[in-house]
Amino acid sequence: MNNFITNSEKKQLKTRLAQLISSSTELKFLVGFFYFSGIRELYQSLKNSPDTILRVLVGLNVDTSLYGLHEYAHSEEASDEEKAYEFLDSIKKSLPTDEFDTENSYEQIKFFVDLIKTERLIIKKTYQPNHAKLYLFKLAEVGRQALFITGSSNLT
């Protein structure tokens, strides 16, 4: 069995993630970059798995040129509340673009906000830069408790 994900037409990471979401109770992702455009690819799988929890740890700053979404490196003096406010403010600035100004996008945004409110989606930022890409899956199936994917693909 070939376990390599090459992101070619038949071996895409998003396809494998969608398959694993449907059979997982918890997902833990460490990625360098995290954009709404990436998590949108997981929307249907997460919607069809109402008990799955997704924890995302983001290791690098978000590029200010992409979708207007940005995050600043904070000094150690900034409180977690201040960091969260600045990050959420940057997300608000990214939403009025043509790509996001659709009924489907608003439905997805509401879904992800609900995931955050119910603590099914937890997004945190590392204190130190980290460019790793690691996807851990706590599986619901008997006999195999966990699975992981590592490679060069961010959740973007």
C-alpha positions in Angstrom: 0.0 0.0 0.0 1.4 3.4 -1.0 1.0 5.8 1.9 2.5 8.9 0.2 0.3 11.9 -0.3 1.6 13.8 -3.3 -1.2 16.3 -3.8 -1.6 15.0 -7.3 -5.1 14.6 -8.6 -5.7 11.3 -6.9 -3.5 11.6 -3.7 -4.5 15.0 -2.2 -4.1 15.8 1.5 -7.5 17.4 1.7 -9.1 14.1 0.5 -7.2 12.0 3.1 -8.1 14.5 5.8 -11.8 14.3 4.9 -11.7 10.5 5.1 -10.0 10.5 8.5 -12.3 13.2 9.9 -15.2 10.9 9.4 -13.7 8.2 11.5 -12.0 10.4 14.2 -13.2 11.7 17.5 -10.4 14.2 17.9 -8.0 15.9 15.5 -4.8 17.8 16.5 -3.0 19.7 13.8 0.3 21.6 14.0 0.8 23.8 11.0 3.0 26.7 10.0 0.1 28.6 8.5 -3.6 28.6 9.0 -6.1 30.4 6.8 -9.9 30.2 6.5 -9.4 29.1 2.9 -7.8 26.0 4.2 -10.2 25.0 6.8 -13.1 25.6 4.4 -11.8 22.5 2.6 -12.7 20.5 5.7 -16.2 22.1 6.1 -18.3 19.3 4.8 -16.4 16.6 6.6 -16.6 18.4 10.0 -20.3 19.2 9.4 -20.9 15.4 8.9 -19.0 14.6 12.0 -20.9 16.5 14.8 -18.8 15.1 17.7 -15.3 15.5 16.3 -13.1 18.0 18.0 -10.4 19.9 16.1 -7.4 21.5 17.8 -5.1 23.6 15.6 -1.7 24.9 16.7 -0.3 27.5 14.3 3.5 27.9 14.4 4.2 30.9 12.2 2.9 34.4 11.5 0.2 34.7 8.8 1.2 36.4 5.6 -0.3 39.9 5.5 -0.7 39.7 1.7 -3.1 36.8 1.8 -6.8 37.7 2.0 -5.9 40.7 4.2 -5.6 38.3 7.2 -2.7 39.0 9.4 -1.3 38.4 12.8 1.5 40.3 14.5 4.3 39.0 16.5 3.5 40.1 20.0 5.8 41.1 22.8 5.7 39.0 25.9 3.9 42.0 27.6 0.8 41.6 25.4 -1.9 39.7 27.2 -3.6 36.7 25.6 -6.8 38.8 25.4 -5.0 41.5 23.5 -3.4 38.9 21.1 -6.8 37.3 20.5 -8.5 40.7 19.9 -5.9 41.7 17.3 -6.2 38.3 15.5 -10.0 38.4 15.4 -9.8 42.0 14.2 -7.6 40.9 11.3 -10.1 38.2 10.4 -13.0 40.8 10.3 -10.9 42.8 7.8 -10.5 39.7 5.5 -14.2 38.8 5.2 -15.5 41.6 2.9 -13.5 40.3 -0.1 -15.3 38.9 -3.2 -14.1 35.4 -2.4 -15.8 35.4 1.0 -18.8 37.6 0.2 -21.1 34.6 -0.8 -24.0 32.9 1.0 -22.0 29.7 1.2 -19.1 31.5 2.8 -21.3 33.1 5.4 -22.9 29.7 6.2 -19.4 28.2 6.6 -18.3 31.1 8.8 -21.3 30.7 11.0 -20.5 27.0 11.3 -16.9 27.6 12.3 -17.9 30.3 14.8 -20.3 27.8 16.3 -17.5 25.2 16.5 -15.4 27.8 18.4 -18.2 28.7 20.7 -18.9 25.0 21.6 -15.1 24.3 21.9 -15.1 21.9 19.0 -12.6 24.1 17.2 -9.7 25.4 19.3 -7.0 27.5 17.5 -3.8 28.5 19.3 -0.6 30.1 18.3 2.9 28.8 19.4 5.1 31.2 21.4 8.1 30.3 19.3 8.1 29.9 15.5 7.4 26.4 14.3 7.1 25.4 10.6 6.2 21.7 11.2 3.1 20.1 9.6 1.7 17.3 11.7 -1.8 16.0 11.6 -2.8 13.6 14.5 -6.1 11.7 14.5 -7.7 9.9 17.5 -9.7 7.3 15.7 -13.1 5.9 16.8 -12.5 2.5 15.2 -11.6 -0.5 17.3 -8.1 -1.9 16.9 -6.4 1.3 15.7 -6.4 4.1 18.2 -4.5 6.8 16.3 -2.9 7.8 13.0 -0.7 10.7 12.0 0.3 12.4 8.8 3.4 14.6 8.4 4.8 16.3 5.4 5.1 19.7 3.8 1.4 20.7 3.3 0.0 23.5 5.5 -3.7 23.8 6.2 -4.0 26.5 3.5 
